Amino acid sequence: MHTPRVGLLDRLRQLRGSPPDDDLVGRTQALVVRGNEFGYDEFGLSKDSLKIAVRLATWLYRHYFRATAFGIEHIPATGRVLFVSNHSGQLPFDGLVIGAATFLEPAQPRLVRSMVEYFVPSVPFASYLFARWGQITGTPENCRRLLSAEEAVLVFPEGARGISKPFSKRYQLAEFGKGFMRLALEMGAPIVPVAVIGAEEQAPAINVAPLARLLRTPSFPIVPYPPFVPLVPLPVKYRVYFGEPMTFTGDADDDDDVLDEQVKVVKNRIQSMIHVGLREREHVFW
């Protein structure tokens, strides 16, 4: 595991407890966005709308979660890539932190397009805002189109199983789906494994299954503090680890048994990165 190089000025800022300065306007302008004459790409992304999301994400990343990213050198500057991460925390702040890290930390900022759960577009305002901010419904076709356009895509193979796991199962990976591996093989995309430390503690909750079934959501979490639903996460400290890119060969139409072995390799890599992150952290909140 490699730690990113940190300049003297940045090191002094870290020791003082203040974050580095971020040229948000310059970084946003440096993003490669394939927009039409009205400034929108084919999925509804708008650079003007993205500026709002970037400011919010930066504040959460730098000040609220006080995130630290490791292995930044493993983020490809250009070209198609699948970021594959563990998933937890009831609400997808882990995806926000990963996206902020890829935007803020490398010399060349990258916009990560997250594959969100199917039920998210049914949430009021979510479908509009997520589209404007570059996040899209997690269908194979959407992912295929983004990779064809040489974009970076973030997937959570645990899906709802990961984000709604009980606190007693924290940092234990749930079963991985195989869709991401089929797409990586079909599109010839490298996989960058990502391990997130901190999200498991941001909203320790129990799942009220009857309410989840009534509302037709994967879970209905209740936390033991007001307002008792995990709308506001605890100010845990995030640590994000980017591993070395992994490449796989084979037929995307292979049987599940064949793909299972390749998926297991990625899952085991992420689990080992999680173990490293847990050993290295000193406290949940700092």
C-alpha positions in Angstrom: 0.0 0.0 0.0 1.5 3.3 -1.1 0.9 6.6 0.7 0.4 9.7 -1.5 3.3 12.1 -1.6 2.6 15.2 0.5 4.4 18.5 0.0 6.0 20.4 2.9 3.2 23.1 2.8 0.5 20.5 2.9 2.3 18.7 5.7 2.4 21.9 7.8 -1.3 22.5 7.1 -2.1 18.9 8.3 -0.1 19.5 11.5 -2.0 22.7 12.1 -5.2 20.9 11.5 -6.2 23.0 8.5 -7.0 21.5 5.1 -5.1 22.5 1.9 -6.5 25.2 -0.4 -8.7 23.7 -3.2 -9.0 25.5 -6.6 -12.6 24.3 -7.1 -13.3 26.5 -10.1 -10.1 25.5 -11.8 -10.6 21.8 -11.1 -14.2 21.9 -12.3 -13.1 23.6 -15.5 -10.4 21.0 -16.0 -12.9 18.1 -16.0 -13.6 16.6 -19.3 -17.4 16.7 -19.8 -19.0 15.8 -23.1 -21.8 18.4 -23.1 -24.1 19.6 -25.9 -24.7 23.2 -26.9 -26.8 23.7 -23.8 -24.1 22.4 -21.4 -25.6 19.0 -20.6 -24.2 15.6 -21.4 -26.4 12.7 -22.5 -27.2 11.7 -18.9 -28.1 15.2 -17.8 -24.8 16.2 -16.2 -24.3 20.0 -16.1 -21.0 21.6 -15.1 -22.9 24.6 -13.7 -24.9 22.3 -11.4 -21.8 20.3 -10.6 -20.1 23.4 -9.1 -22.7 23.3 -6.3 -22.2 19.6 -5.7 -18.4 20.1 -5.6 -18.6 22.8 -3.0 -20.8 20.7 -0.8 -18.7 17.6 -1.3 -15.5 19.5 -0.6 -16.8 20.9 2.7 -17.9 17.4 3.8 -14.7 15.8 2.7 -12.3 18.4 4.2 -14.1 19.6 7.3 -16.9 17.3 8.4 -15.3 13.9 7.7 -11.8 15.2 7.6 -11.0 12.6 5.1 -7.5 11.3 4.2 -6.9 9.5 0.9 -4.1 6.9 0.3 -2.8 5.5 -3.0 -3.8 8.5 -5.1 -1.1 7.5 -7.6 -3.3 4.5 -8.5 -6.0 6.7 -9.9 -5.6 6.7 -13.7 -5.4 10.3 -15.1 -7.4 9.3 -18.2 -9.2 6.4 -19.8 -12.0 4.0 -18.8 -11.8 2.6 -15.3 -14.0 0.8 -12.7 -13.6 1.8 -9.1 -14.9 -1.1 -7.0 -15.5 -0.4 -3.3 -17.0 -1.7 -0.1 -20.3 -0.1 0.8 -21.8 0.9 4.2 -23.3 3.6 6.3 -27.1 3.5 5.5 -26.7 6.6 3.2 -24.1 6.8 0.4 -21.7 9.3 1.9 -18.9 6.8 1.2 -19.6 7.4 -2.6 -19.5 11.1 -2.0 -16.1 10.9 -0.2 -14.6 8.6 -2.9 -15.8 11.1 -5.6 -14.4 14.0 -3.7 -11.0 12.2 -3.3 -10.7 11.6 -7.1 -11.7 15.2 -7.8 -9.6 16.9 -5.2 -6.4 14.9 -4.6 -4.9 13.9 -8.0 -3.0 16.5 -10.2 -5.7 15.8 -12.9 -9.2 15.8 -11.3 -11.5 12.9 -12.3 -15.2 12.9 -12.2 -16.5 9.6 -10.9 -19.9 8.5 -12.1 -21.5 6.4 -9.3 -24.0 3.6 -10.1 -26.9 4.3 -7.7 -29.5 1.9 -6.6 -32.7 1.5 -8.7 -35.0 2.9 -6.0 -33.1 6.2 -5.7 -34.7 7.9 -8.7 -38.1 7.4 -7.0 -37.0 9.6 -4.1 -38.3 13.2 -4.4 -35.7 15.5 -6.0 -33.0 12.7 -6.1 -33.4 11.8 -9.7 -33.1 15.4 -10.8 -30.1 16.3 -8.6 -28.2 13.0 -9.1 -28.5 13.4 -12.9 -27.3 17.0 -12.8 -24.4 16.0 -10.5 -23.3 13.1 -12.8 -24.6 10.1 -10.9 -26.8 7.6 -12.8 -29.0 4.6 -12.2 -26.9 1.4 -12.0 -27.9 -0.4 -15.1 -25.4 -2.4 -17.2 -26.2 -0.3 -20.3 -25.5 3.0 -18.5 -22.2 1.6 -17.3 -21.3 0.3 -20.7 -22.0 3.7 -22.3 -19.8 5.5 -19.8 -16.9 3.2 -20.1 -17.2 3.4 -23.9 -16.8 7.2 -23.5 -13.5 6.5 -21.4 -15.1 7.7 -18.1 -14.5 6.6 -14.5 -17.3 4.6 -13.0 -17.8 3.7 -9.3 -19.6 0.5 -8.4 -20.5 -1.1 -5.1 -20.9 -4.8 -5.7 -22.5 -5.4 -2.3 -25.4 -3.1 -3.3 -28.1 -2.7 -0.7 -26.7 -5.6 1.2 -23.7 -3.6 2.1 -25.3 -0.2 2.9 -27.9 -1.8 5.2 -25.8 -4.4 7.0 -26.2 -4.5 10.8 -23.5 -2.8 13.0 -22.4 -6.2 14.2 -21.3 -7.1 10.7 -19.3 -3.9 10.1 -16.2 -4.2 7.8 -17.3 -7.7 6.8 -18.0 -7.7 3.1 -21.3 -9.0 2.0 -21.7 -11.1 -1.2 -20.4 -9.4 -4.3 -22.5 -9.3 -7.4 -20.9 -10.4 -10.7 -22.1 -7.7 -13.0 -19.1 -5.4 -12.5 -16.7 -8.2 -13.6 -18.8 -9.0 -16.7 -18.6 -5.3 -17.7 -14.8 -5.1 -16.9 -14.2 -8.1 -19.2 -16.5 -6.9 -21.9 -15.2 -3.3 -22.0 -11.5 -4.1 -21.2 -11.6 -1.8 -18.2 -9.1 -2.0 -15.4 -10.5 -2.3 -11.8 -9.2 -0.1 -9.1 -10.1 -1.6 -5.7 -11.2 0.9 -3.0 -11.4 0.4 0.7 -13.4 2.9 2.8 -12.8 3.1 6.6 -15.2 5.2 8.7 -18.5 4.8 7.0 -19.5 1.8 9.1 -19.6 3.9 12.2 -21.3 7.0 10.7 -24.8 5.7 11.4 -25.0 2.6 13.6 -28.5 1.5 13.1 -31.0 -1.3 13.2 -33.2 -2.2 10.3 -37.0 -2.1 10.8 -37.9 -4.7 8.1 -41.7 -4.2 8.2 -41.4 -0.5 7.4 -38.9 -1.3 4.7 -41.4 -3.6 3.1 -44.2 -1.1 3.4 -42.1 1.7 1.8 -40.6 -0.8 -0.8 -37.0 0.2 0.1 -34.1 -2.2 0.8 -34.1 -1.2 4.5 -35.5 1.3 7.0 -32.7 2.1 9.4 -33.3 3.6 12.9 -30.4 5.1 14.8 -30.3 5.6 18.6 -30.1 9.4 18.5 -32.4 12.2 17.3 -33.9 12.4 14.7 -33.6 8.6 14.8 -33.3 8.2 11.1 -29.7 8.5 9.6 -30.2 11.8 7.7 -27.2 13.3 9.5 -24.1 11.0 9.8 -21.8 11.2 12.8 -18.6 13.2 12.1 -16.4 10.1 11.8 -13.0 10.4 10.2 -12.9 8.8 6.8 -9.9 7.0 5.3 -10.0 6.0 1.7 -7.5 3.5 0.2 -7.0 3.2 -3.5 -5.3 0.0 -4.6 -3.2 -0.8 -7.6 -5.3 -1.3 -10.8 -6.2 -4.9 -11.5 -6.8 -6.3 -15.0 -8.6 -9.4 -15.9 -9.0 -11.4 -19.1 -11.7 -13.8 -20.2 -15.1 -14.0 -21.7 -17.8 -11.7 -20.3 -20.3 -14.5 -21.0 -18.5 -17.2 -19.0 -20.5 -19.2 -16.5 -21.0 -17.8 -13.0 -18.6 -20.4 -11.6 -15.7 -19.0 -13.7 -16.5 -15.4 -12.9 -16.9 -16.2 -9.2 -13.1 -16.9 -9.0 -12.3 -13.5 -10.5 -14.8 -11.7 -8.3 -13.4 -13.4 -5.3 -9.9 -12.0 -6.2 -11.3 -8.4 -6.1 -13.3 -9.0 -3.0 -10.3 -10.5 -1.1 -8.1 -7.6 -2.2 -10.6 -5.1 -0.8 -11.0 -7.1 2.4 -7.3 -7.1 3.0 -7.1 -3.4 2.3 -9.9 -2.9 4.9 -7.8 -4.9 7.4 -4.8 -2.6 6.7 -6.9 0.5 7.2 -8.4 -0.7 10.4 -4.9 -1.5 11.8 -3.6 1.9 10.8 -6.4 4.1 12.2 -6.0 5.4 15.7 -9.7 6.3 16.5 -13.1 6.4 14.8 -13.3 10.2 15.1 -9.8 11.3 14.5 
